[in-house]
């Protein structure tokens, strides 16, 4: 049987290793998890993933009664499943590598030239869209320039 090489970190308590890893990034935590069983176990700690979650993460759990087996599971759920916020006008998710918030604005929040003109745009529903309505361009109006 092949044993893992001994690392000086293996002598540290797992809680200490978890604390150290929590000061890195989600990407770094996933990388160090592959170094040894001790690191892998330390990375799975809720203490690590709690640091990577936004401070108000409780308000991002939809439905609020949804239960996660770990903070790591919650973290990756917030990365993989975007949430509609602000009456469906914004979509929010976490960047997997950094844990930073990512926000996408609905097109209805933007000023679109001739956006309310039914001759140019139509607001439609697309099942795979994260927003209720998206604009579909119907025609392009090209201004001709006269040369002198």
LOMI-888887 format. One record per residue: x, y, z negated of N, C-alpha, C, O in turn; residue number from 0. Coordinates in Angstrom, 3 decimals. Example, Ala and Ser with C-alpha at 12.3 -4.5 7.8 and 13.67 -1.06 7.14 Angstrom:
// residues 2
REC        nx        ny        nz       cax       cay       caz        cx        cy        cz        ox        oy        oz    i
REC    13.190    -5.690    -7.800    12.300    -4.500    -7.800    13.200    -3.300    -7.800    14.236    -3.319    -8.465    0
REC    12.850    -2.250    -7.080    13.670    -1.060    -7.140    12.900     0.030    -7.870    13.409     1.138    -8.039    1
END
This chain:
// residues 148
REC        nx        ny        nz       cax       cay       caz        cx        cy        cz        ox        oy        oz    i
REC     0.843    -1.170     0.000     0.000     0.000     0.000     0.898     1.246     0.000     1.864     1.328    -0.758    0
REC     0.561     2.209     0.861     1.336     3.435     0.972     0.739     4.463     0.010    -0.462     4.732     0.044    1
REC     1.567     5.019    -0.827     1.078     6.036    -1.749     1.413     7.415    -1.204     2.347     7.597    -0.422    2
REC     0.612     8.378    -1.650     0.849     9.756    -1.215     2.125    10.268    -1.866     2.434     9.893    -2.997    3
REC     2.873    11.123    -1.168     4.059    11.700    -1.796     3.644    12.573    -2.979     2.597    13.220    -2.948    4
REC     4.459    12.583    -3.999     4.166    13.387    -5.194     4.448    14.851    -4.907     5.461    15.200    -4.301    5
REC     3.541    15.695    -5.352     3.710    17.136    -5.226     3.733    17.713    -6.635     3.028    17.213    -7.511    6
REC     4.519    18.742    -6.871     4.513    19.367    -8.198     3.120    19.872    -8.581     2.794    19.965    -9.764    7
REC     2.307    20.195    -7.584     0.952    20.663    -7.858     0.081    19.557    -8.444    -0.879    19.832    -9.163    8
REC     0.422    18.296    -8.134    -0.371    17.187    -8.653    -0.320    17.120   -10.176    -1.192    16.510   -10.795    9
REC     0.684    17.734   -10.784     0.802    17.730   -12.240    -0.082    18.800   -12.887    -0.310    18.769   -14.097   10
REC    -0.578    19.745   -12.084    -1.446    20.807   -12.609    -2.860    20.285   -12.820    -3.306    19.399   -12.090   11
REC    -3.562    20.814   -13.796    -4.969    20.440   -13.966    -5.770    20.849   -12.726    -5.496    21.883   -12.117   12
REC    -6.748    20.039   -12.364    -7.561    20.303   -11.176    -8.228    21.675   -11.242    -8.337    22.357   -10.223   13
REC    -8.671    22.081   -12.421    -9.312    23.386   -12.590    -8.345    24.521   -12.228    -8.754    25.534   -11.662   14
REC    -7.075    24.344   -12.555    -6.058    25.351   -12.226    -5.873    25.431   -10.709    -5.782    26.520   -10.143   15
REC    -5.819    24.265   -10.058    -5.674    24.234    -8.597    -6.902    24.869    -7.935    -6.769    25.630    -6.977   16
REC    -8.091    24.558    -8.445    -9.321    25.162    -7.910    -9.269    26.681    -8.026    -9.649    27.398    -7.101   17
REC    -8.800    27.156    -9.158    -8.703    28.599    -9.369    -7.751    29.233    -8.359    -8.053    30.289    -7.803   18
REC    -6.620    28.608    -8.122    -5.642    29.129    -7.152    -6.259    29.158    -5.758    -6.149    30.159    -5.050   19
REC    -6.902    28.075    -5.367    -7.498    27.978    -4.023    -8.603    29.017    -3.841    -8.807    29.511    -2.732   20
REC    -9.308    29.349    -4.901   -10.414    30.309    -4.794    -9.929    31.713    -4.411   -10.735    32.559    -4.023   21
REC    -8.636    31.962    -4.516    -8.079    33.259    -4.116    -7.603    33.259    -2.664    -7.026    34.242    -2.200   22
REC    -7.841    32.167    -1.949    -7.457    32.102    -0.537    -8.689    32.405     0.313    -9.460    33.305    -0.021   23
REC    -8.883    31.680     1.386   -10.046    31.867     2.258   -10.709    30.513     2.470   -10.102    29.479     2.190   24
REC   -11.932    30.503     2.954   -12.585    29.221     3.245   -11.766    28.357     4.211   -11.673    27.142     4.037   25
REC   -11.178    28.988     5.219   -10.361    28.227     6.175    -9.163    27.604     5.463    -8.876    26.423     5.657   26
REC    -8.461    28.386     4.641    -7.302    27.862     3.912    -7.707    26.729     2.978    -6.986    25.740     2.848   27
REC    -8.862    26.872     2.326    -9.332    25.828     1.413    -9.536    24.518     2.163    -9.166    23.453     1.669   28
REC   -10.118    24.593     3.341   -10.337    23.373     4.138    -9.009    22.751     4.578    -8.887    21.528     4.636   29
REC    -8.027    23.581     4.885    -6.712    23.075     5.294    -6.019    22.377     4.119    -5.510    21.267     4.279   30
REC    -5.992    23.012     2.946    -5.284    22.417     1.812    -5.994    21.174     1.294    -5.372    20.337     0.639   31
REC    -7.286    21.040     1.577    -8.023    19.848     1.141    -7.436    18.582     1.754    -7.570    17.493     1.196   32
REC    -6.788    18.732     2.899    -6.216    17.562     3.577    -4.820    17.199     3.069    -4.263    16.183     3.485   33
REC    -4.247    18.009     2.179    -2.879    17.766     1.720    -2.761    16.602     0.742    -1.799    15.836     0.793   34
REC    -3.735    16.475    -0.140    -3.686    15.385    -1.115    -5.068    15.177    -1.707    -5.953    16.018    -1.552   35
REC    -5.248    14.050    -2.386    -6.532    13.788    -3.037    -6.796    14.820    -4.121    -7.934    15.247    -4.319   36
REC    -5.748    15.217    -4.816    -5.894    16.222    -5.869    -6.408    17.526    -5.285    -7.335    18.126    -5.829   37
REC    -5.817    17.973    -4.182    -6.260    19.208    -3.537    -7.673    19.047    -2.987    -8.501    19.948    -3.121   38
REC    -7.946    17.905    -2.371    -9.278    17.667    -1.815   -10.345    17.752    -2.884   -11.399    18.349    -2.667   39
REC   -10.084    17.165    -4.022   -11.027    17.204    -5.134   -11.172    18.627    -5.674   -12.279    19.064    -5.989   40
REC   -10.070    19.339    -5.778   -10.091    20.719    -6.275   -10.883    21.630    -5.335   -11.608    22.516    -5.787   41
REC   -10.740    21.409    -4.037   -11.445    22.239    -3.048   -12.949    22.012    -3.118   -13.718    22.924    -2.815   42
REC   -13.381    20.839    -3.503   -14.820    20.562    -3.589   -15.482    21.223    -4.793   -16.702    21.151    -4.941   43
REC   -14.715    21.848    -5.632   -15.238    22.482    -6.845   -16.176    23.642    -6.511   -15.907    24.434    -5.608   44
REC   -17.272    23.728    -7.251   -18.190    24.862    -7.089   -17.495    26.184    -7.389   -17.855    27.218    -6.825   45
REC   -16.507    26.156    -8.268   -15.775    27.376    -8.619   -15.105    27.985    -7.378   -15.082    29.205    -7.216   46
REC   -14.566    27.137    -6.515   -13.918    27.610    -5.289   -14.944    28.259    -4.364   -14.753    29.392    -3.922   47
REC   -16.023    27.552    -4.073   -16.981    28.013    -3.078   -17.834    29.168    -3.581   -18.331    29.965    -2.785   48
REC   -18.007    29.264    -4.891   -18.730    30.403    -5.462   -17.989    31.703    -5.139   -18.622    32.730    -4.896   49
REC   -16.668    31.664    -5.135   -15.862    32.863    -4.814   -16.009    33.253    -3.345   -15.869    34.427    -3.003   50
REC   -16.288    32.280    -2.471   -16.396    32.566    -1.043   -17.796    33.064    -0.661   -17.978    33.644     0.410   51
REC   -18.772    32.839    -1.528   -20.136    33.288    -1.263   -20.275    34.773    -1.585   -19.581    35.276    -2.469   52
REC   -21.164    35.486    -0.879   -21.380    36.894    -1.216   -21.986    37.005    -2.622   -22.672    36.085    -3.069   53
REC   -21.743    38.106    -3.314   -22.248    38.261    -4.681   -23.767    38.077    -4.805   -24.254    37.596    -5.828   54
REC   -24.504    38.459    -3.770   -25.973    38.361    -3.824   -26.486    37.104    -3.122   -27.604    37.103    -2.607   55
REC   -25.693    36.045    -3.094   -26.070    34.858    -2.328   -27.415    34.265    -2.751   -28.080    33.623    -1.939   56
REC   -27.822    34.465    -3.989   -29.114    33.919    -4.445   -30.265    34.468    -3.603   -31.234    33.757    -3.336   57
REC   -30.162    35.726    -3.188   -31.232    36.336    -2.396   -31.238    35.834    -0.954   -32.195    36.087    -0.223   58
REC   -30.197    35.134    -0.534   -30.102    34.639     0.838   -30.611    33.213     0.990   -30.648    32.689     2.103   59
REC   -30.999    32.585    -0.097   -31.477    31.201    -0.034   -32.964    31.216     0.313   -33.793    31.710    -0.452   60
REC   -33.286    30.655     1.500   -34.679    30.619     1.969   -35.055    29.200     2.323   -34.325    28.569     3.088   61
REC   -36.139    28.660     1.820   -36.961    29.245     0.767   -36.203    29.244    -0.555   -35.278    28.453    -0.737   62
REC   -36.590    30.128    -1.484   -35.874    30.237    -2.764   -35.835    28.929    -3.556   -34.954    28.734    -4.394   63
REC   -36.772    28.050    -3.297   -36.823    26.773    -4.019   -35.879    25.720    -3.428   -35.736    24.631    -3.984   64
REC   -35.244    26.041    -2.314   -34.342    25.077    -1.673   -33.163    24.773    -2.597   -32.575    25.676    -3.191   65
REC   -32.835    23.507    -2.706   -31.772    23.085    -3.611   -30.594    22.548    -2.797   -30.770    21.779    -1.853   66
REC   -29.405    22.968    -3.181   -28.177    22.509    -2.542   -27.404    21.668    -3.546   -27.403    21.964    -4.741   67
REC   -26.748    20.622    -3.061   -26.013    19.729    -3.963   -24.726    20.363    -4.472   -24.179    19.931    -5.486   68
REC   -24.240    21.389    -3.770   -23.005    22.062    -4.183   -22.951    23.451    -3.569   -23.697    23.764    -2.641   69
REC   -22.064    24.273    -4.097   -21.855    25.620    -3.533   -21.228    25.503    -2.142   -21.454    26.355    -1.283   70
REC   -20.451    24.457    -1.927   -19.849    24.229    -0.610   -20.943    23.957     0.419   -20.895    24.495     1.525   71
REC   -21.914    23.141     0.073   -23.035    22.865     0.981   -23.808    24.151     1.273   -24.180    24.404     2.419   72
REC   -24.049    24.960     0.246   -24.732    26.241     0.421   -23.932    27.154     1.343   -24.496    27.785     2.238   73
REC   -22.622    27.226     1.128   -21.756    28.070     1.952   -21.899    27.706     3.430   -22.127    28.577     4.270   74
REC   -21.765    26.416     3.742   -21.837    26.007     5.147   -23.250    26.141     5.716   -23.411    26.318     6.923   75
REC   -24.267    26.059     4.870   -25.628    26.313     5.330   -25.770    27.776     5.751   -26.390    28.073     6.772   76
REC   -25.197    28.689     4.962   -25.258    30.114     5.310   -24.402    30.441     6.539   -24.629    31.453     7.202   77
REC   -23.429    29.594     6.839   -22.624    29.788     8.052   -23.357    29.267     9.286   -23.301    29.882    10.351   78
REC   -24.034    28.150     9.144   -24.624    27.460    10.295   -26.057    27.862    10.597   -26.507    27.721    11.734   79
REC   -26.780    28.358     9.608   -28.191    28.691     9.789   -28.404    30.170     9.494   -28.442    30.585     8.335   80
REC   -28.543    30.960    10.553   -28.717    32.396    10.343   -30.076    32.675     9.702   -31.027    31.912     9.863   81
REC   -30.139    33.778     8.978   -31.352    34.194     8.288   -31.883    35.475     8.904   -31.110    36.382     9.211   82
REC   -33.184    35.557     9.088   -33.778    36.813     9.529   -34.027    37.667     8.298   -34.611    37.207     7.316   83
REC   -33.582    38.907     8.360   -33.753    39.836     7.251   -34.364    41.132     7.786   -34.472    41.330     8.997   84
REC   -34.753    41.996     6.875   -35.328    43.296     7.213   -36.461    43.167     8.228   -36.414    43.723     9.326   85
REC   -37.471    42.420     7.822   -38.671    42.195     8.648   -38.350    41.607    10.018   -38.989    41.951    11.012   86
REC   -37.366    40.728    10.067   -37.025    40.060    11.312   -36.258    40.908    12.299   -36.119    40.523    13.460   87
REC   -35.752    42.061    11.866   -35.046    42.969    12.763   -33.536    42.740    12.775   -32.823    43.289    13.615   88
REC   -33.056    41.920    11.831   -31.628    41.594    11.774   -31.474    40.115    11.465   -32.313    39.507    10.799   89
REC   -30.394    39.557    11.961   -30.048    38.170    11.685   -28.715    38.178    10.943   -27.776    38.864    11.346   90
REC   -28.637    37.400     9.843   -27.433    37.396     9.018   -26.911    35.971     8.880   -27.690    35.031     8.718   91
REC   -25.591    35.814     8.945   -24.937    34.545     8.661   -23.528    34.854     8.166   -23.063    35.989     8.265   92
REC   -22.853    33.839     7.635   -21.477    34.017     7.172   -20.510    33.454     8.199   -20.774    32.423     8.817   93
REC   -19.390    34.138     8.375   -18.317    33.639     9.229   -17.659    32.461     8.508   -17.254    32.592     7.353   94
REC   -17.550    31.318     9.179   -17.006    30.109     8.541   -15.594    30.299     8.022   -15.282    29.864     6.914   95
REC   -14.746    30.930     8.789   -13.331    31.030     8.425   -13.071    32.007     7.286   -12.208    31.766     6.442   96
REC   -13.818    33.110     7.259   -13.521    34.164     6.289   -14.581    34.345     5.201   -14.285    34.862     4.123   97
REC   -15.808    33.921     5.481   -16.901    34.149     4.541   -17.520    35.528     4.671   -18.420    35.877     3.907   98
REC   -17.050    36.313     5.626   -17.598    37.660     5.802   -18.990    37.584     6.421   -19.312    36.671     7.182   99
REC   -19.801    38.577     6.068   -21.149    38.649     6.607   -21.100    39.050     8.083   -20.318    39.912     8.485  100
REC   -21.939    38.413     8.865   -22.112    38.768    10.270   -23.575    39.168    10.436   -24.472    38.488     9.938  101
REC   -23.802    40.256    11.125   -25.173    40.729    11.320   -25.395    41.023    12.800   -24.585    41.680    13.454  102
REC   -26.510    40.519    13.303   -26.920    40.797    14.681   -28.217    41.587    14.620   -29.148    41.217    13.903  103
REC   -28.273    42.669    15.369   -29.478    43.492    15.419   -30.395    42.995    16.523   -29.934    42.579    17.586  104
REC   -31.684    43.040    16.266   -32.663    42.719    17.303   -32.622    43.828    18.348   -32.351    44.984    18.023  105
REC   -32.887    43.479    19.584   -32.875    44.475    20.661   -33.904    45.575    20.410   -33.738    46.701    20.877  106
REC   -34.951    45.254    19.685   -35.986    46.264    19.408   -35.459    47.390    18.532   -36.082    48.449    18.452  107
REC   -34.312    47.180    17.866   -33.687    48.222    17.045   -32.859    49.185    17.902   -32.489    50.265    17.441  108
REC   -32.572    48.800    19.129   -31.742    49.616    20.014   -32.617    50.521    20.872   -33.795    50.250    21.105  109
REC   -32.009    51.590    21.328   -32.665    52.458    22.288   -32.292    51.937    23.675   -31.132    52.010    24.081  110
REC   -33.269    51.419    24.390   -33.027    50.886    25.732   -33.648    51.862    26.722   -34.815    52.232    26.588  111
REC   -32.871    52.276    27.711   -33.407    53.189    28.724   -34.642    52.564    29.362   -34.610    51.424    29.826  112
REC   -35.682    53.297    29.375   -36.958    52.863    29.931   -37.490    51.620    29.197   -38.249    50.832    29.762  113
REC   -37.078    51.460    27.924   -37.452    50.273    27.155   -38.935    50.072    26.964   -39.393    48.939    26.818  114
REC   -39.694    51.151    26.962   -41.145    51.023    26.791   -41.894    51.111    28.117   -43.121    51.205    28.140  115
REC   -41.160    51.081    29.201   -41.779    51.168    30.519   -42.017    49.758    31.066   -41.057    49.054    31.381  116
REC   -43.278    49.334    31.183   -43.564    47.974    31.635   -43.082    47.695    33.063   -42.992    46.535    33.467  117
REC   -42.778    48.728    33.814   -42.251    48.515    35.156   -40.800    48.055    35.156   -40.328    47.481    36.138  118
REC   -40.087    48.305    34.053   -38.671    47.951    33.971   -38.396    46.797    33.013   -37.548    45.948    33.285  119
REC   -39.112    46.766    31.898   -38.862    45.779    30.851   -40.156    45.102    30.420   -41.240    45.683    30.468  120
REC   -40.001    43.864    30.001   -41.110    43.145    29.380   -40.561    42.493    28.112   -39.481    41.903    28.124  121
REC   -41.315    42.604    27.021   -40.901    41.982    25.757   -41.532    40.601    25.691   -42.755    40.462    25.662  122
REC   -40.672    39.571    25.667   -41.158    38.191    25.725   -40.636    37.372    24.533   -39.701    37.777    23.841  123
REC   -41.261    36.223    24.318   -40.808    35.278    23.299   -40.036    34.159    23.985   -40.478    33.610    24.994  124
REC   -38.884    33.830    23.427   -38.076    32.718    23.912   -37.837    31.802    22.713   -37.265    32.243    21.716  125
REC   -38.259    30.545    22.782   -38.157    29.659    21.614   -36.759    29.569    21.005   -36.635    29.486    19.783  126
REC   -35.720    29.583    21.811   -34.364    29.435    21.273   -33.756    30.743    20.752   -32.644    30.739    20.224  127
REC   -34.477    31.856    20.897   -33.984    33.132    20.386   -34.176    33.199    18.875   -35.126    32.630    18.337  128
REC   -33.278    33.890    18.199   -33.442    34.051    16.752   -34.434    35.149    16.412   -34.874    35.249    15.267  129
REC   -34.792    35.977    17.388   -35.741    37.065    17.157   -37.077    36.748    17.827   -37.145    36.005    18.806  130
REC   -38.142    37.336    17.265   -39.492    37.050    17.756   -39.674    37.472    19.216   -40.237    36.726    20.018  131
REC   -39.200    38.662    19.553   -39.339    39.188    20.924   -37.982    39.645    21.437   -37.176    40.199    20.689  132
REC   -37.739    39.405    22.722   -36.512    39.867    23.369   -36.900    40.575    24.670   -37.912    40.239    25.284  133
REC   -36.091    41.556    25.088   -36.431    42.267    26.318   -35.972    41.488    27.553   -34.886    40.908    27.575  134
REC   -36.807    41.492    28.553   -36.447    40.900    29.841   -36.463    42.028    30.872   -37.466    42.722    31.040  135
REC   -35.345    42.194    31.549   -35.238    43.235    32.569   -35.981    42.771    33.817   -35.703    41.697    34.350  136
REC   -36.930    43.590    34.281   -37.735    43.230    35.444   -37.187    43.827    36.731   -37.222    43.195    37.787  137
REC   -36.680    45.048    36.631   -36.182    45.706    37.826   -35.090    46.699    37.437   -35.021    47.162    36.298  138
REC   -34.259    47.006    38.391   -33.197    47.981    38.173   -33.481    49.177    39.063   -33.745    49.037    40.258  139
REC   -33.423    50.337    38.466   -33.611    51.569    39.226   -32.225    52.151    39.499   -31.494    52.498    38.572  140
REC   -31.879    52.252    40.763   -30.557    52.772    41.134   -30.735    54.200    41.658   -31.531    54.472    42.556  141
REC   -29.956    55.093    41.053   -29.957    56.477    41.523   -28.978    56.576    42.679   -27.835    56.132    42.566  142
REC   -29.418    57.157    43.792   -28.488    57.338    44.896   -27.837    58.704    44.762   -28.472    59.689    44.388  143
REC   -26.569    58.730    45.076   -25.859    59.990    45.009   -25.662    60.494    46.438   -25.258    59.755    47.335  144
REC   -25.961    61.764    46.609   -25.760    62.324    47.955   -24.347    62.896    48.009   -23.858    63.495    47.051  145
REC   -23.725    62.698    49.131   -22.379    63.243    49.316   -22.451    64.465    50.200   -23.229    64.507    51.153  146
REC   -21.667    65.429    49.897   -21.662    66.668    50.670   -20.384    66.766    51.451   -20.176    67.741    52.174  147
END
